Amino acid sequence: MIWCFILFHILSCQEQVLHTSDTHLKFDIVLKEKVVGQLHATKSFKDAKAHYQSSTNISTRFIKDITVNYKYNVIFNTNKLQKADVHITVNNKPHAETKTEWLDNRYLIQKNEDKVVVFNKSINYSTILMYFIEPENISFCFSEEDGSINTIIPLGNHTYKKVNAKGKENIYYYKNGKLIKAEIDGGLISFQMIAK
């Protein structure tokens, strides 16, 4: 009886460790060979759900100083997107916001104050996952930022092209399953992300 209790306790502790260990990623944001910001991404588990967060801060100068901040909060449950919130500010003023939520067997997607769009297919892979999971055998991903489906094209040698609904292309490079570099067309700013 006591062995059963000890074994149960060990298994419970192992399960807790598996579900409470966080993954932290850091990338330099590089523009014209100069580091202009950072991207921090985390993956954690809470209530059997995977929580992904990323925060990107970019400060540079075009005609005048510009600061762009991207914040992502994304939740997956059993490999299915449940909720995503994206907030983008420029010079500390709101620039764009997109909310996605799984409700009544469908996704409700709202960009800024626009009309809610309904999406009926299950979403199992999204842009934020590209920081954590190489998209092997994945052809499509959901863009939390613009609420659309993007195409993923394998280029060989663990390199992938992601094409968004407007035809803008991002290139992702992986080594041993980990993202090491990305070339991003961020709309306002195009930049490279390099893993630290």
N, C-alpha and C positions, 0 to 999 in steps of 0.2 A: 504493500500500500504506500509506504513512504517513498519507494522508488518511482511509483506512478506520479506522486506529487512532485518529486524532484525533476523528473523528465518533463512534466507539464510546465513547471516553472522555467526550465531551460528553454523549451520551445517557445514559450510566451515571450521571454526576453529576446530571443533571436528574432521573432516576428516584430517586436517593438523596434529593434535596431534596424531591421530592414525598412520599416515604414517611417522611421524618424530621421534617417540619415539624409541630409540635404546634399545636393550637388550645386556647387558654385562655379560659374564660368566668368572669365574676364577677358575682354577684347579691347585692344587699342583701336580707336577710330582714326584712320590716316587719310589725310587729304593733301594731295600734291607733296607726298613724302614727309609730311609734318603731322605729328600726333595732335589732333584737335579735340579729342574727347575720349570717352570710355563707354563701353557697354558692359553692364553687369547683369547676369542672368542666373536665376536660381530655380531649382526643382525641389519640391518638398512634398511630403505626404501628410494628409490630415483627413480623418474620417474616411479612410480607404480611397480618397481622391488624390490625384496628382495635381499639385498647384505649381504653375509656372509663372514666373515674374521676370520681366526684364526692364531695365532702365537705361536709356541711352542719353548722354549729354554731349552736345557738340557746340563748341564755341569757335567761331572763325570770323573772318572779315571779308566781305565782298566790297560793295560800295561803302557800307558801314558795318559796324559790329553786329553779328547775328548769333543768337543762342537758340538752339533747337533741342527740345527734350521729348523723347518718346517713352511712354510708360505702358507696359503690357501687363495685364493680370488675366491669366487663362487657367481654366479648370477642366480636367479630363476625369471621367469616371469610367472604369473598365474600358479604357482605350477609346472612349467616345467623348467628343467635345461637349461640355455642359454649359460653359459660360466663358465669354471673353470681353474684356473692356480695354480699349486703347484710347489713350489721351495724348495728344501732341500739342505742345506749346511752342510758340516762336516769340523770343524776347519776353518770356514770362506771361504771354497772353494766349488764351485758348486759340488753337488753330484748327484742330479737327478732333472728333470723338466718334468712335464706333463701338456699339454694344451688340453683342450676340448672345442669345440665350435659348437653350433647348427647353421648350414648353409645349405640352400637349402633343408630343410626337412630331414636332417640327421645330425649326429654328426661326426665331424672330430676330431680324437684323435691322439696326437703325444707325444710320450715319448722320452725325450732327442732329439737326432737328427735322430731317427728311422723313417721309412716310416709311413706315415699317415694311420691310420686305420679308416674305416667307420663303424659307428654303426647306424642302421636304426630305432630302437625302441625308444619311448619317455622315458625320464628319469624323474621320479617324486620324487625320494628320493635318497639322497646321504649321504656319510659318515659324512660330516659336519653337516647335519641335526640331526644326532644322539645326538649332544650336546644340541640341542634345543627342539626336538620333540621325545617323546617316540614312537618307531616303532610298535605301536599296529596294528595288521592286515596287517603288511608289511612283505613280504617274501624275497624281494631282495632290494639291494641298490647298487648304483654306487660308486666305489672307485675313487675319484678324483686323488689319488696318483698314482695308477697303471693303470687307464683307463679300469677297468674290472668290471664285475658284481659280487657282493658278495651275499652270502646267509645269511638271518637272521632267526635264529631258536629261538622261544620263549621257555624259560626254566621254566616259571612259576614265580609267585611272582614278576612280573615286571622286570624280568631279561632276557636278550637276548644274544645269541651267534651270532657273525658275523664271517663268514668263508670266507676268500678271495680265489682267484683263485689258490693260491699255497697251500691251506689247512691250513694256519695259522689262529688261532682263537683269537678273542677278546671278552671279556665278558663285558656287559654294565648293570648297576644296576640303576633303577629309583625309585623315591618316589614322589608321587603326581604329576606324569608326568614330573618330573625334573631329569636329570642325576645327580646322587650323587657320582658314582664311576665307573671306568672302568679299566679292566686289558688288557693292550695293548701289542701285539707282534709287536714292531715297526721295525722289521727286524734287524737294527743295534743294537737296545736296546729294551729290554722288560721292561715295567714299569707299575705302577698304576697311574691313574688320580683320584684325590680326590677333590670334590667340596669344595671351600672355602666359 
